[in-house]
Amino acid sequence: MQKRLHKMSKIEKLGKCGNGLCTAILNTHING
């Protein structure tokens, strides 16, 4: 049960990144 919860949390994090927040952050880092 706990392992599945951990996987869910990771998926949720990936989902949040998929919204474009992570890509925007990466772009800001690349652009300096």
C-alpha positions in Angstrom: 0.0 0.0 0.0 2.7 2.5 1.0 4.8 1.7 -2.1 1.8 2.4 -4.3 1.3 5.7 -2.5 4.9 6.6 -3.2 4.4 5.9 -6.9 1.2 8.0 -6.8 3.1 10.9 -5.3 5.8 10.6 -8.0 3.1 10.5 -10.7 1.5 13.6 -9.2 4.8 15.4 -9.2 5.3 14.5 -12.8 1.8 15.6 -13.6 2.5 19.0 -12.0 5.7 19.2 -14.1 3.6 18.3 -17.2 1.5 21.4 -16.6 4.5 23.4 -17.9 5.8 24.6 -14.5 9.0 22.5 -14.7 9.6 23.4 -18.4 9.2 27.1 -17.5 11.7 26.7 -14.6 14.1 24.8 -16.9 13.8 27.5 -19.5 14.6 30.2 -17.0 17.7 28.3 -15.9 18.9 27.8 -19.5 18.2 31.5 -20.3 20.2 32.5 -17.2 
